[in-house]
Amino acid sequence: MNFFPNAKINLGLNITEKRSDGFHSIESVFVPIPWSDELEIIPSESPTRFTSSGIDIPGSPSDNLCLKAYYLLKSAHDLPEVTIHLKKNIPIGAGLGGGSSDAAFVLKGLNELFSLGISDEDLQSYARLLGSDCAFFIKNKPVVAIEKGDVFKDISIDLSSYYIVLVYPKIHISTQVAYSGVVPSVPDYSLENKLSMNPNDWKDFIFNDFEKSIFKSFPKLELIKSSLYQKGAFYASMSGSGSTVYGLFKSIPPKVRFEDCLVYSSQLTI
């Protein structure tokens, strides 16, 4: 059976506090986008294995989140052996949640393939054990994400009439480095309130807290953001801790090229 794990963007990202468990609390709006990997899960008579193609995935296949998702579910349910193949299209370490989505879609895929009858809420509980934003991809709809990015509040926002251009400059930014440059603070107004404004005003009120320090270290990212505004975006931002920068457009955007960058463009429907 085939599945298509999609990426996400962060529409605003506030780092609100350093937690006692070593993590940070955030406030962000997660929005699914159409850029997708390709996942195949097939019952097998041989021992379960994971293979991949497309973008090279670092590390051992045995450590891949897709396999970890399989064995996590197998620990509580009688699963047969399977072969999992992932064609990786979403850049790795790009702030788009691609690896988390792959793991979540394995959980959803196994539930569907073997008619396990697991509720979305229980699938989210499994997903939270795999990574902070994995649970988002179970229901895969816009939410306000708080705490570690794994507690969600529904939000009424429809971006389906807009278009997105994503620019991945092939720069890896470690999560540790990203957080080291941020001073947590609680904003005066919630993202939900700010997003109720006219979208033309978002650029003046909705920010990604990582940008201030990361743009100093990687000025190319700030240049990409400025270029997207010059090309007609009404809002542009870095997603997550980077390094992908995206622009939102109200009509079909012009074809854009950025040197040594991977560019993806689509209408925001999923």
NUSETI-592809 format. One record per residue (C-alpha): x, z, y. Coordinates in pm, whole numbers, plus 32768, in hexadecimal, padded with zeros to 4 digits. Example, Ala and Ser with C-alpha at 12.3 -4.5 7.8 and 13.67 -1.06 7.14 Angstrom:
! NUSETI-592809
84CE830C7E3E855782CA7F96
This chain:
! NUSETI-592809
80008000800080807FA7815B80768079829780F7804783F8818781858495817A815A860D824781EB872881D582C4884A823182FA89B5823284348A88815984178BBC820085298C8582D986348BE7830087958C7183F3888B8BD3833F89D18C1884118ADF8B6D852D8B348A7E848F8BDA894F850F8D0A8892852C8C32875786298B4F880285388A318840849F89CE898E833089C789EE82B988848A89818A87EA8B2C816586758AF28061856E8AAB80AC84AD896D8022834C896480378269883080C1810B886A80B77FD4878D822E7FB4874182337FFA85CB8309801B849682907F8F8348825D808282298212803080BE81B881367FB7819780C07E4F815481917D15828081807C2E82DC81CF7AC6844082137B3884B183487BFB8442834F7D658531829E7E4F854A82307FB985D780E6803785E6804D819086297F0C8249862D7E9D83B486E17F8A84A287EB804E83E7878881B983AD88B182A983BB88E283AE82AD888F83B8813D8740832680C98707846F800F86FA8523815F85FD843881FC84C184D8828B83EA83EA81BF846D8480807B845185DF810982E48597815982A885207FF4834686557F548295873D8048814486B47FDC81AC86AA7E6F81F6881F7E7D8081885E7EA87FE1872F7E03800E86767CBB80AF85387D3C813484227C5F828983887C9B829682807DAD837B81867E518382819E7FCC840C807E8098842B808B821284787F6282EE85018008842684A07F5A856C8485807E866085DB80E086EA86688227866786A68347875985F2828C886E84F3839088DB83D682D6882E839883B7870283D282A686018462838684F0834F8486851F824A8374850782E282F083C382CC8449832581688482839D80F983318317818F838381C380B384B981BC7F8283EF82277FDA82D3813D7FFE83B0800B7EB6845B80617E06830A80707EB982647F4D7E75837D7E587D2583F27EE87DA185567F1C7C8E85AE80137D71867280FC7CD786AB82547D85863A83917DB387A583F37E6787F582AE7F3786B882CB7F9F872F8425800A887C839080E987C48298816E86E483AD81D2880C848982C0887783748378872B839583AA871A851083168785865B8262864186B0821085CC854D80B58667855C8054858A86828058845285AB7F5584D684B67E30849C85A47EFF83AD86797E3C83C187BF7E9C8433891F7EC285AC893E7F5786B48A1E80768746895380E988AA899881C789B9890082CE8900882B820B87BD884E8141880F8716800B88B087B07F1087BA883C7DEE87AD892C7D0B867E893E7D1B85B68A7F7C2F84AA8AFA7D16838F8B607CF7821D8B127E24813E8B517DAA801C8A7C7D7D7F328BA67EEB7F5D8C09802A7EB88B8D81757F5A8B3982DD7EE78B4583D97FC08A8E854E7F9A8AC6863D803989CE87A3802A8A5488438083890588C081CF898E88A7830388B1885B844B8961886685808886874C867988AB884B878F88E688E986D48A098793867F8A9B871C87E88A9F8867886F8B21882887CE8C7486C588508CA68657898E8D5684FD89EA8CCD83E48A258DC582698A2B8DC281D1891C8EA280CC89768FA77FCD88858F167F8E88198DB07FD886BA8D397E6986968CE37E0F86CD8E527F1C85DF8ECB7EAD84CE8DDB7D4E84DE8E6D7DE184508FB07DE082DF90047EE782438F1D7F8D81AC90517FEE830F90B38080837A8F6381DF83138FC681DF841890DC8160853D900C81AB85098E9A831285328E2883EC855A8CF684C486908D2A85DE85F88C5E861384DB8D5486BE85A48E6587EE86018D9487F084DD8CA187E783D88DB5892184778E4989D5844C8CFE893F82F88CAD88FB82448DF8889781088D3C874F81B28CE186F681ED8E4E874780818E9A865A80128D86854680F18E0F857680648F6F85757F018EE684297F3A8E36838E7FA88F7F841F7E759026837C7D9E8F1B82257E2E8F6781FB7F678E94810D80678F2E81B8817B8E67830A81908DBB83B882A98D0384AE83048BF8840283638AB1845984B28A1885CB85048A35861A83928A4486AC82A28A49857F81B58A4B84EA81738BA3838E80DE8BC082B680458CCD813B80318CDA809A7EF98D707F327EA68DCE7F567D398D69802F7C718C7D81937CC88CE9829D7BC38D2F83967B828C1C84BE7C618C5E86207C698BDD87197D818BFD887F7D4B8B9188D57DF68A4587747E828A2886597E5E893085127E0B89E283B37E2F895282727DCC8A0881067DEE89A27FA97E498A137F687FBC89E17E6D7F9E88C87E9380438776
